[in-house]
Amino acid sequence: MKYLNITLQGIDETGEEKAFRLSDFTGKTVVLYFYPKDNTSGCTQEACDFRDNFNRLTTRAVVIGVSPDSINSHVKFKEKQNLNFILLSDPEHKLAEEFAVWGEKSMYGKKYFGIIRSTFILDERGNIIKEWRKVKVKGHVEEILQELIK
């Protein structure tokens, strides 16, 4: 589980910048979600769904969002949308590659590489216990909540 020791810069729930490793969350369940880009429509909807369900989620897990965006971009996204969870910056897609969510995508016939929207639930030891790949945003946070209460 090499991914546990990858260090990324991020911002915590209060907006403070610091370095994070998934191993920092040993002993807690983690909802780790990868999204393509701050302040785009689908990513904003997904982040706001996590924000709006924060209390329901955090009784069971820590929520962490990851994208290739810069810390500066994350700070603006967090402030604009009043986000209340951790955002990690993965510009070199180290963590994304470990979770196999960095890949070829296509938009308007143009191929490019980017984040394939995906979510993982990690148990207290950092093991992946549930994954969703090629996530559809609508209703996804509710799916996660249903999985967490099993």
Secondary structure, DSSP 8 states (H G I E B T S, - for coil): -GGGG--EEEE-TTS-EEEE-GGGGTTS-EEEEE-S-TTSHHHHHHHHHHHHTHHHHHTT-EEEEEES--HHHHHHHHHHHT--SEEEE-TT-HHHHHTT-EEEEEETTEEEEEE--EEEEE-TTS-EEEEEES--STTHHHHHHHHHT-
